[in-house]
Amino acid sequence: MTPDLIAPVAVFDAGIGSYSIVAKIREKWPQKDIVYFADRASFPYGRKNATELAEIMARTVTFLDGFAPSNIVIASNAPSIMVLDEVVKLTDTPVSGVLPPVKQAITASNTGHVAVMGVASLIESPMFADFIAPFASSATVRGFNASGAIDHVENGDFLFEADKTAATVQGLVDEIRATDPAIDVMTLSSTHLPWLRTYFEKAAPDCLFLDPADAVVEALDIGPMGNGITHAVATEAPGFEIAEFEKMLAQIGVQLTISKVSL
Protein backbone atom coordinates (compact mmCIF):
# COMPACT_ATOMS: atom_id res chain seq x y z
CA MET A 1 0.00 0.00 0.00
CA THR A 2 1.36 3.42 -0.97
CA PRO A 3 1.23 5.99 1.83
CA ASP A 4 -0.06 9.52 1.24
CA LEU A 5 2.98 11.44 0.08
CA ILE A 6 3.30 15.17 -0.43
CA ALA A 7 5.49 16.10 -3.43
CA PRO A 8 8.18 13.56 -2.51
CA VAL A 9 11.74 13.58 -3.76
CA ALA A 10 12.27 10.37 -5.74
CA VAL A 11 15.79 8.95 -5.44
CA PHE A 12 16.88 5.87 -7.35
CA ASP A 13 19.73 3.63 -8.35
CA ALA A 14 20.20 -0.10 -8.84
CA GLY A 15 22.02 -0.71 -5.59
CA ILE A 16 22.68 0.38 -2.06
CA GLY A 17 24.81 3.39 -2.88
CA SER A 18 21.91 5.75 -3.48
CA TYR A 19 20.83 5.54 0.14
CA SER A 20 23.65 7.95 0.97
CA ILE A 21 21.68 10.66 -0.88
CA VAL A 22 18.42 9.65 0.84
CA ALA A 23 20.20 10.03 4.18
CA LYS A 24 21.52 13.49 3.29
CA ILE A 25 18.03 14.65 2.22
CA ARG A 26 16.50 13.28 5.40
CA GLU A 27 19.15 15.01 7.53
CA LYS A 28 18.63 18.38 5.84
CA TRP A 29 14.82 18.21 5.58
CA PRO A 30 13.45 15.86 8.28
CA GLN A 31 9.83 16.39 7.19
CA LYS A 32 10.36 15.84 3.47
CA ASP A 33 8.67 12.78 1.98
CA ILE A 34 11.00 10.56 -0.05
CA VAL A 35 10.49 7.72 -2.51
CA TYR A 36 13.54 5.46 -2.41
CA PHE A 37 13.62 3.14 -5.42
CA ALA A 38 16.17 0.36 -5.79
CA ASP A 39 16.03 -1.13 -9.28
CA ARG A 40 17.62 -4.44 -8.34
CA ALA A 41 16.36 -6.11 -11.52
CA SER A 42 18.61 -3.75 -13.50
CA PHE A 43 21.68 -4.12 -11.27
CA PRO A 44 24.34 -2.96 -11.90
CA TYR A 45 23.94 0.32 -13.80
CA GLY A 46 27.69 0.74 -13.86
CA ARG A 47 28.25 -2.17 -16.21
CA LYS A 48 25.65 -1.13 -18.81
CA ASN A 49 26.15 0.86 -21.98
CA ALA A 50 24.42 4.13 -22.87
CA THR A 51 21.66 2.47 -24.90
CA GLU A 52 20.79 0.09 -22.07
CA LEU A 53 20.87 2.89 -19.52
CA ALA A 54 18.61 5.11 -21.63
CA GLU A 55 15.99 2.37 -21.77
CA ILE A 56 16.19 1.78 -18.02
CA MET A 57 15.96 5.49 -17.24
CA ALA A 58 12.93 5.96 -19.49
CA ARG A 59 10.80 3.32 -17.78
CA THR A 60 12.04 4.37 -14.34
CA VAL A 61 11.12 8.02 -14.81
CA THR A 62 7.69 7.01 -16.07
CA PHE A 63 7.20 4.88 -12.95
CA LEU A 64 8.40 7.56 -10.53
CA ASP A 65 6.27 10.26 -12.12
CA GLY A 66 3.31 8.29 -10.78
CA PHE A 67 4.23 9.56 -7.29
CA ALA A 68 3.93 13.22 -8.43
CA PRO A 69 7.42 14.00 -7.16
CA SER A 70 8.90 17.46 -6.69
CA ASN A 71 12.25 16.16 -7.98
CA ILE A 72 13.77 12.98 -9.35
CA VAL A 73 17.39 12.23 -8.47
CA ILE A 74 19.36 9.74 -10.56
CA ALA A 75 21.66 8.65 -7.74
CA SER A 76 24.24 7.04 -9.99
CA ASN A 77 27.19 8.66 -11.74
CA ALA A 78 27.20 6.45 -14.85
CA PRO A 79 23.71 7.31 -16.20
CA SER A 80 24.11 10.88 -14.97
CA ILE A 81 27.04 11.44 -17.31
CA MET A 82 25.99 9.10 -20.10
CA VAL A 83 22.26 9.78 -20.60
CA LEU A 84 21.07 12.61 -18.30
CA ASP A 85 20.50 15.00 -21.21
CA GLU A 86 18.10 12.49 -22.75
CA VAL A 87 16.30 11.74 -19.48
CA VAL A 88 15.40 15.34 -18.63
CA LYS A 89 13.41 15.53 -21.89
CA LEU A 90 11.15 12.66 -20.82
CA THR A 91 9.36 14.41 -17.96
CA ASP A 92 8.21 17.79 -16.68
CA THR A 93 9.58 16.87 -13.26
CA PRO A 94 13.03 18.37 -12.50
CA VAL A 95 15.65 15.63 -12.84
CA SER A 96 19.04 15.82 -11.14
CA GLY A 97 22.06 13.61 -11.68
CA VAL A 98 25.18 12.92 -9.67
CA LEU A 99 28.18 14.28 -11.56
CA PRO A 100 31.87 14.19 -10.63
CA PRO A 101 32.68 17.43 -8.78
CA VAL A 102 35.67 18.16 -10.99
CA LYS A 103 35.47 21.94 -10.75
CA GLN A 104 35.37 21.79 -6.96
CA ALA A 105 38.24 19.30 -6.95
CA ILE A 106 40.42 21.57 -9.08
CA THR A 107 39.64 24.54 -6.85
CA ALA A 108 40.59 22.54 -3.76
CA SER A 109 43.76 21.08 -5.26
CA ASN A 110 47.18 22.55 -4.51
CA THR A 111 48.74 20.86 -7.52
CA GLY A 112 46.02 21.02 -10.17
CA HIS A 113 46.06 17.21 -10.44
CA VAL A 114 42.85 15.39 -9.52
CA ALA A 115 41.48 11.87 -9.82
CA VAL A 116 37.91 10.84 -10.61
CA MET A 117 37.08 7.37 -9.27
CA GLY A 118 34.09 5.58 -10.74
CA VAL A 119 32.80 2.41 -12.39
CA ALA A 120 34.55 1.13 -15.50
CA SER A 121 31.71 1.93 -17.91
CA LEU A 122 31.75 5.56 -16.76
CA ILE A 123 35.51 6.07 -16.78
CA GLU A 124 35.95 4.38 -20.16
CA SER A 125 33.01 6.13 -21.84
CA PRO A 126 33.39 8.86 -24.47
CA MET A 127 30.89 10.89 -22.45
CA PHE A 128 33.35 10.99 -19.54
CA ALA A 129 36.12 12.10 -21.87
CA ASP A 130 33.85 14.89 -23.10
CA PHE A 131 32.93 15.80 -19.52
CA ILE A 132 36.52 16.38 -18.38
CA ALA A 133 37.80 17.86 -21.67
CA PRO A 134 36.90 21.48 -20.78
CA PHE A 135 39.17 21.30 -17.74
CA ALA A 136 42.28 20.24 -19.70
CA SER A 137 43.62 23.78 -20.04
CA SER A 138 43.56 24.44 -16.30
CA ALA A 139 44.28 21.09 -14.66
CA THR A 140 45.17 17.45 -15.08
CA VAL A 141 42.08 15.29 -14.55
CA ARG A 142 42.39 11.51 -14.73
CA GLY A 143 39.73 8.82 -14.40
CA PHE A 144 40.28 5.57 -12.52
CA ASN A 145 38.23 2.38 -12.49
CA ALA A 146 37.04 1.81 -8.91
CA SER A 147 34.70 -1.11 -9.67
CA GLY A 148 36.62 -3.45 -7.38
CA ALA A 149 36.18 -1.13 -4.41
CA ILE A 150 32.52 -0.56 -5.26
CA ASP A 151 31.91 -4.32 -5.17
CA HIS A 152 32.90 -4.31 -1.48
CA VAL A 153 29.96 -2.02 -0.74
CA GLU A 154 27.44 -4.02 -2.74
CA ASN A 155 28.35 -7.32 -1.11
CA GLY A 156 28.75 -5.89 2.40
CA ASP A 157 32.47 -6.64 2.72
CA PHE A 158 33.19 -3.10 3.89
CA LEU A 159 31.28 -3.89 7.08
CA PHE A 160 32.51 -7.40 7.82
CA GLU A 161 35.69 -7.91 5.78
CA ALA A 162 37.64 -4.81 6.75
CA ASP A 163 41.09 -6.18 5.87
CA LYS A 164 39.92 -7.36 2.46
CA THR A 165 38.24 -4.03 1.72
CA ALA A 166 41.24 -2.05 2.94
CA ALA A 167 43.56 -4.03 0.67
CA THR A 168 41.44 -3.26 -2.39
CA VAL A 169 41.22 0.43 -1.53
CA GLN A 170 44.96 0.61 -0.87
CA GLY A 171 45.62 -1.06 -4.22
CA LEU A 172 43.46 1.50 -5.99
CA VAL A 173 45.14 4.41 -4.23
CA ASP A 174 48.57 2.97 -5.04
CA GLU A 175 47.57 2.70 -8.71
CA ILE A 176 46.43 6.32 -8.73
CA ARG A 177 49.60 7.53 -7.03
CA ALA A 178 51.81 5.50 -9.38
CA THR A 179 50.04 6.97 -12.39
CA ASP A 180 50.29 10.55 -11.15
CA PRO A 181 52.06 11.24 -7.83
CA ALA A 182 50.90 14.87 -7.93
CA ILE A 183 47.23 13.97 -7.42
CA ASP A 184 46.03 15.46 -4.14
CA VAL A 185 42.23 15.45 -4.57
CA MET A 186 40.09 12.44 -5.49
CA THR A 187 36.35 12.43 -6.20
CA LEU A 188 34.16 9.62 -4.90
CA SER A 189 32.25 9.42 -8.18
CA SER A 190 30.04 6.48 -7.43
CA THR A 191 27.33 6.76 -4.81
CA HIS A 192 28.85 3.60 -3.30
CA LEU A 193 32.27 5.11 -2.68
CA PRO A 194 31.34 7.48 0.17
CA TRP A 195 30.64 4.38 2.28
CA LEU A 196 34.38 3.68 1.92
CA ARG A 197 35.52 7.18 2.78
CA THR A 198 37.27 6.14 6.02
CA TYR A 199 39.17 3.46 4.10
CA PHE A 200 40.31 5.99 1.50
CA GLU A 201 41.32 8.55 4.10
CA LYS A 202 43.42 5.94 5.86
CA ALA A 203 45.03 4.83 2.58
CA ALA A 204 45.85 8.41 1.55
CA PRO A 205 45.67 10.73 4.59
CA ASP A 206 47.30 13.57 2.64
CA CYS A 207 44.51 13.59 0.02
CA LEU A 208 41.14 15.31 0.02
CA PHE A 209 38.13 13.18 -0.96
CA LEU A 210 35.01 14.86 -2.37
CA ASP A 211 31.51 13.42 -2.27
CA PRO A 212 29.39 14.68 -5.21
CA ALA A 213 26.17 13.95 -3.31
CA ASP A 214 26.65 17.05 -1.18
CA ALA A 215 26.27 19.37 -4.17
CA VAL A 216 23.26 17.42 -5.49
CA VAL A 217 21.33 17.80 -2.25
CA GLU A 218 22.25 21.47 -1.85
CA ALA A 219 20.98 22.23 -5.36
CA LEU A 220 17.53 20.65 -4.92
CA ASP A 221 14.49 22.92 -5.15
CA ILE A 222 12.92 20.85 -2.44
CA GLY A 223 9.27 21.91 -2.64
CA PRO A 224 6.70 21.51 0.15
CA MET A 225 7.34 19.45 3.23
CA GLY A 226 5.37 16.32 4.03
CA ASN A 227 5.34 13.94 6.98
CA GLY A 228 8.91 12.69 6.88
CA ILE A 229 7.93 9.41 5.19
CA THR A 230 10.49 7.30 3.36
CA HIS A 231 8.57 5.01 1.00
CA ALA A 232 10.93 2.29 -0.18
CA VAL A 233 10.21 0.22 -3.29
CA ALA A 234 12.33 -2.14 -5.35
CA THR A 235 12.33 -4.53 -8.26
CA GLU A 236 13.99 -7.88 -7.90
CA ALA A 237 15.54 -10.65 -9.98
CA PRO A 238 17.16 -14.01 -9.21
CA GLY A 239 20.19 -13.29 -7.07
CA PHE A 240 18.92 -9.79 -6.29
CA GLU A 241 15.97 -10.48 -4.02
CA ILE A 242 14.39 -7.78 -1.86
CA ALA A 243 14.88 -9.78 1.33
CA GLU A 244 18.63 -9.79 0.77
CA PHE A 245 18.62 -6.10 -0.04
CA GLU A 246 16.79 -5.36 3.22
CA LYS A 247 19.50 -7.32 5.05
CA MET A 248 22.21 -5.26 3.34
CA LEU A 249 20.50 -2.04 4.44
CA ALA A 250 20.15 -3.38 7.97
CA GLN A 251 23.90 -4.00 8.01
CA ILE A 252 24.49 -0.28 7.60
CA GLY A 253 21.90 0.54 10.23
CA VAL A 254 18.97 1.25 7.91
CA GLN A 255 15.70 -0.45 8.80
CA LEU A 256 13.24 -0.25 5.91
CA THR A 257 10.39 -2.41 4.73
CA ILE A 258 10.60 -2.49 0.95
CA SER A 259 7.60 -3.05 -1.30
CA LYS A 260 8.08 -5.03 -4.49
CA VAL A 261 7.26 -3.39 -7.82
CA SER A 262 7.67 -4.44 -11.43
CA LEU A 263 8.48 -2.07 -14.27
N, C-alpha and C positions, 0 to 999 in steps of 0.2 A: 504494500500500500504506500502510495506517495504522500508524504506529509504536505501540508499547506506551506508553500514557500513564497517569500516575497522577493522578487527580482534577484534570485540567487546568482552568485558567481559560479560558473561551471568550469571546473578544472579537470583536465584529463591527460592521460598518458597510457602506455600499455603496462607499466610496472609500478613499483613501489616508490620510485624516485619523486613522482609528482606530489606525494604527500608533503614534502618539504614546503611547497608553495601553499598548500592548504593550511599548514601550520602557521605560516607567516601571515596569511590573511586573517586567520582566526585570532592571532595575537594582536594584530593591529585593529581589527574591527570585531570585537567579541559577539556582537549581535547580528552580524551579517550571516544570511543563509548561504550555504554552499552546496553545490552538487559536485561530488567527487566521483569521477568515472574512471574505472580501471579497465581498459580494453584488453583483457588477458587473452582473448581469442586472436588478437593481432600481434601478440608479443613475439619478438621485440621490434619496436619501431626502428631502432638503430641499425638493423641489418636488412632494411628494405630500401628499394630504390625509389626514385622520385615518383614514378608512375604508380607504384603500389601505395606509397604514402598519400598521394593525391586522392586515390579511391577511398582509402580508409578515412581520411579527413572529411571527405564529402559526406559519407554516411554518418559519421560521428557528429558533425555540425548539425545535420538535419535532426538527428535524435536529440541533441542537447537543446535545440531551439524549442522543443516541446515543453521545456521547463520555463519558458519566457525569461531567460537570464538577462541580467544587466551587462554581463561580460562573459566571454568564453576565453579561457586561457589554455593554449596548447603548451602543456608543461613538459615539452621535450625539445631539445635543441635541434635534432635532425630534421623533423618536419618544419620547424620554425624557419630554418635557413633554406630548406629545399623547396617547400611548397606554400609558404605563408601567403605570398602574393596572390596565389590562386584561391586560397581558402577564404580570404576576406571578401572576395567577390560573391561568395555563395550565400551570404546572410546579411541582414541588416543589423545584426547584433555586433557590437565591437569585439574584434578578435585580437588577442595579444599572443605573441610568441615569446620564447625564451632564447635570446640571442647572446652570443659570446660578448662580454663587456670589454671589447678590445680598446675602445677609446679610453675608458676608465683605466684599463691596465697600462696603457702607454703613459697616461698622465701620472700614474702612481710610480712608474718605473724610474729608477735612477740611471739606467743604462740604455733605455730605449729598446730593450730586447725582451719580448714576452712570449709565453707559450699558451696555446689554446688546447686544452685536453678534452677529447670527446670520443664518441664512438667512431669506428672505422668508416662507416658509410658517410658520415658527416665530414670527417677530416679529408677523405679521399675524393669528395665530390667536387665537381666544377663550380657549384654554387658557393662552396666554402672559399675556393680560390678567388672567386669574384668578390666575396664578402670582405676578405682581408686586403685585396689589391689596392684600395684607396689609401691604405695606411703605409704603403711601401716607401713613400718618399720621406716619411717622418720617423719610421721605426722598423725594426725587424720582428715580424710576427710569424711564428711557426706553429703548425698544428701537429698534435701527437695523438696517436691511437691509444685510448685509455680503456678499451673494451674489457681487457683482463681485470682491471680494477673494478669496473662497473659490475662485472659478474659476481664479485664478492658481496655486493649489496643485494643483488637479486636473489642469491641463494642463502643469504643470512650469515655467510662466513664472517663478515665484519663484526658480528656480535659474539660469535662463539669460536671462531678460528683466528684469533688475533695475530698469532705469529705468521700464519699463512697469508693473511691479508697484508700485514706489514711488509712481508717479503715482496709481494707483488707491487705494492706502492713504491717501495724503495727501488725496485728494478725499473719502474717507470721514471722515477725522478732521476735515477742514474743515467738512463737513456737520454733524457732531456738535457741534463747537464753535460753529457759527453758530446751531444750534438751542438750545443751552444752554451758554453760556460758563463756567458754574460747574462743569461736569462735570470731575472730577479722577481718577475711577477708571472703567476700562472692562473689561468681562469678555469674554474670548475664547470666546464661547459657540457655537462650532462646533469640532469636533475638528481641523478644518483650520487654524483661525486661529493656534494656537500656532506653526505653521511660519513664520508671518509676524511673529512677535513683534519681531524686530530692526527690521523695517520700521516697525511701529507705534511702537516706542520712539524711533526717529529722527524720526518725524512729530510725536510729542507727548512730548518728553522730560520734561515736567513732570507727566505722567500715570502712574498705576500700572495695569498690565495683569495681570489675574488669569486663570489657567488652571484651569478646573473639573476637569480630569483629576487634579490633585494630590489633591483631596479624595476622588475616587472610589477611587483606588488605596489611600489611607490607610485607607479604611473597609472594605476587603475582609477578610472572614474567610477567609484564604487556604487553609486546609486543608493536607494533607500535601505535602511536597516530592516532586519526581520526579527526572528526569534532565536538566532544563534544556532540554527539547525545545520548539521552536516548530514546530508542525504547521500549515502554511499551506494553506488551501483557498479556492476561489473558484468562483462561477458566471461565465458569460460570455454576451455577446450581441453581435450585429453592432455594431462600433464600440467595444466594451468587451471586447476579447479579453484573455486571461490573459497572453499574451506581451507585450503593451503595458503591462499593469499591472506585470509583473516589471521592465520597463525603467524605469518611473516610480519603483519602489522602489529600483532600483539607483542612480538619479540622486540619491537622498537617502542613499546609502551603505548600503542594506539589500539584502543578497544572500539571496534566498529562492527555493526551487523550490516553485511553487504547483501543487497538484493540482486538477484540474477536478472539480466536483460539479454535480449538477442537483437542484433542489428541486421 
